Amino acid sequence: MDPMTTSKHMKQAFKAAVLGFALLAGTAHAIDLAGAKSQGWLGEQRDGYLGLVRSDAPPEVRQLLDQVNRQRSAQFEQIAARNGISVNDAAAVFAREALQRTQPGNYVQGPGGWVKK
């Protein structure tokens, strides 16, 4: 095999490995979040952030809540800046999408409090 072909294959393999790692890392986090939601600890709030459904949630769940909400806040700020809208408007759009994506049996914040979807 010539050096050009070898280099091309190595680049493709590297890209595939990076993509695989990113997907794996995202999945591991998503499984934790999905588990916390399915256990009824966390739910989607109307403001685009996660909320604590049950006050007896373990510390790991509270840490996950804080971590995800920090990430969401940063994303809302970026989206708002890119699109010339307020952070609250960016969060509101996300909240509507998150409500639609919420699995049946998980909690969402309704006008009167937490309800199972």
C-alpha positions in Angstrom: 0.0 0.0 0.0 1.4 3.4 -0.8 1.9 6.1 1.9 -1.0 8.2 0.7 -3.5 5.4 0.9 -2.2 4.4 4.4 -2.5 8.0 5.6 -6.0 8.2 4.3 -7.0 5.0 6.0 -5.4 6.1 9.3 -7.3 9.4 9.2 -10.6 7.6 8.5 -9.9 5.1 11.4 -9.0 8.0 13.7 -12.2 9.9 12.8 -14.3 6.7 13.4 -12.6 6.1 16.8 -13.3 9.7 17.8 -16.9 9.5 16.7 -17.3 6.2 18.4 -15.9 7.6 21.7 -18.1 10.6 21.5 -21.2 8.5 20.9 -20.2 6.2 23.7 -19.6 9.1 26.1 -22.9 10.6 25.1 -24.7 7.3 25.6 -23.3 6.7 29.0 -24.4 10.1 30.1 -27.8 9.7 28.4 -28.3 6.3 30.2 -27.6 8.0 33.5 -30.1 10.8 32.7 -32.6 8.4 31.3 -32.3 6.2 34.4 -32.8 9.2 36.7 -35.9 10.2 34.8 -37.3 6.7 34.6 -36.8 6.3 38.4 -38.9 9.5 38.9 -36.0 11.5 40.4 -35.8 14.1 37.6 -38.2 15.7 35.1 -38.4 18.3 32.4 -39.4 21.7 33.6 -41.4 24.2 31.6 -38.4 26.6 31.5 -36.1 24.2 29.5 -34.1 23.0 32.6 -34.3 19.7 34.5 -36.0 19.8 37.8 -36.0 17.6 40.9 -39.2 15.7 41.1 -38.5 14.0 44.4 -36.8 15.7 47.3 -35.3 12.4 48.5 -33.1 12.1 45.4 -29.6 10.7 46.1 -26.6 13.1 45.8 -25.5 11.5 42.5 -28.9 12.5 41.0 -28.6 16.0 42.3 -25.0 16.3 40.8 -26.4 15.1 37.5 -29.1 17.7 37.7 -26.6 20.5 38.3 -24.3 19.2 35.6 -27.0 18.9 32.9 -28.5 22.3 33.8 -25.1 24.0 33.6 -24.6 22.5 30.1 -28.1 23.5 29.0 -27.6 27.1 30.3 -24.4 27.3 28.2 -26.1 25.9 25.2 -29.1 28.3 25.6 -26.6 31.3 25.8 -24.9 30.1 22.6 -28.1 29.6 20.7 -29.5 33.0 21.8 -26.3 34.8 20.8 -26.2 33.1 17.4 -29.9 33.8 16.6 -30.3 37.2 18.2 -32.9 36.0 20.7 -33.1 36.0 24.5 -31.7 33.2 26.5 -35.3 32.6 27.9 -36.6 32.3 24.3 -33.9 29.8 23.4 -34.8 27.8 26.6 -38.5 28.0 25.8 -37.9 26.4 22.4 -35.9 23.7 24.0 -38.5 23.1 26.6 -41.2 22.5 24.0 -38.9 20.0 22.2 -37.9 18.3 25.4 -41.6 17.8 26.3 -42.2 16.1 23.0 -39.2 13.8 23.5 -40.0 12.9 27.0 -40.8 9.2 27.3 -44.2 8.0 28.6 -44.1 7.4 32.3 -41.4 10.1 32.9 -42.2 13.4 34.6 -42.9 16.8 33.1 -43.8 20.0 34.8 -47.4 21.0 34.2 -49.1 24.2 35.3 -49.9 22.6 38.6 -46.7 20.7 39.3 -45.2 17.4 38.2 -47.2 15.0 36.1 -46.4 11.7 34.4 -46.4 11.9 30.6 
